[in-house]
Every structure is written in C-alpha cells, then in structure tokens.
C-alpha cells in the first residue's frame, strides 16, 4: 500500500485477510501491517492521513493495535460473501456495476432454497471452483448459505465460511440461478458435490461485479 510508504520511514508490507478477484467489491476487508513508529500519530491522525492518500474507491474505516502474533490471513476467521442480483425487465443503471441483472419472468425460488440448504456444511467443492484453483484441498465448510430478499426486484445470496476456493461463490451462485431458471437440475447440482468432472453440467461463473466481501470475523 503506497500510502503507508509515504507516511513511514520504510515501506511496510500490508497483508490482507485474503484476495478477491478483480471487479469484486468489499464492505469490510481486514489487513495488518507491522509499524515501528505507529505511536508518532494518533489513530485518528493515521486514518485521516491514509485516506488522504488512497484512491477514492478505497476508504480506511478503522485502525487498531493488535497482538504481535496477529496475522490477518492465517489466524482462524470466517468470511461472509454476498452476491447481489437485480430481477427486473430492465436493468437499473445505478446498479450497473453493483448487481447482476436477471431478466426473466419465471424463477423458482423454492428450488434455489433447497440447493442452498443442501450445500451448507462440509463438502468437496471441486466442481464449484476455477480449474486454476491451486489449493491443496477442495474440501470446504459453509456455515451459512441463504437467499435474502431485499424487495420485489432485488435479492442477494449470502455464503459464510472459513475459506473459499477461487470463483467458488460465483459458481455456486451461477448454479443457483440456473436451478431457479430450471436450466440445471437440482439433483445434478447436488451430485456434483460427490462426483468428479461435472463442472460443465452446472451454472456459469457469474461476473465479479455482483460479488461483495461483506465481512471478515476472527474467531
């Protein structure tokens, strides 16, 4: 983060809680940085100085002193992601880069909710991640998986877990939408949690602009 290098005598390394794809938004991203001269400014002064040097699309909202062994990425934590959808005949231009537009008259919400209920828990999500995924294991645990209705034209999918694979939320959401459109069979989507080589039978990887990192919580 260039802002820190302008305020410090050195160039401290800023370590975030995790990476997000280009185009993904965040309500709350957590990062840590080791500073030797933190006490030369008040916390409020640090906030004001950092925000004066960052891009308008980024805003530092809180600073806190933590234990020396705190690590934003490796300490156990849960993340909550939301994927926002606008369901309407015509897209609202104010949501153009914030929500995925779904133009259809028929959408089976009950089938979608069955799918979301079934993916909750520990599963092997090998069919629900990018082919470029580089993690050692594709087994993940989802502790929350639900659809939240905002109004008659807007809703979002919310997933909470201790870790997510590359493109995992976007593929889960894309599959949920295809189930709602009845383009993907619910049984097929659930079978993909148990069998290999079924990625091409699921939904698309939705674009990044509807995805939001809603929160990061340390346990």
C-alpha positions, 0 to 999 in steps of 0.5 A: 500500500503506497500510502503507508510508504509515504507516511513511514520511514520504510515501506511496510508490507500490508497483508490482507485477510485474503484476495478477491478477484478483480471487479469484486467489491468489499464492505469490510476487508481486514489487513495488518501491517507491522509499524515501528513508529505507529505511536508518532500519530494518533489513530485518528491522525493515521486514518485521516492521513491514509485516506488522504492518500488512497484512491477514492474507491478505497476508504480506511474505516478503522485502525487498531493495535493488535497482538504481535502474533496477529496475522490477518490471513492465517489466524482462524476467521470466517468470511461472509460473501454476498452476491447481489442480483437485480430481477427486473425487465430492465436493468437499473443503471445505478446498479450497473456495476453493483448487481447482476441483472436477471431478466426473466419472468419465471424463477423458482425460488423454492428450488434455489432454497433447497440447493442452498440448504443442501450445500451448507456444511462440509463438502468437496467443492471441486466442481464449484471452483476455477480449474486454476484453483491451486489449493491443496484441498477442495474440501470446504465448510459453509456455515451459512448459505441463504437467499435474502430478499431485499424487495420485489426486484432485488435479492442477494445470496449470502455464503459464510465460511472459513475459506473459499476456493477461487470463483467458488461463490460465483459458481455456486451462485451461477448454479443457483440461478440456473436451478431457479431458471430450471436450466440445471437440475437440482439433483445434478447440482447436488451430485456434483458435490460427490462426483468428479468432472461435472463442472460443465453440467452446472451454472456459469461463473457469474461476473465479479461485479455482483460479488461483495466481501461483506465481512471478515470475523476472527474467531 
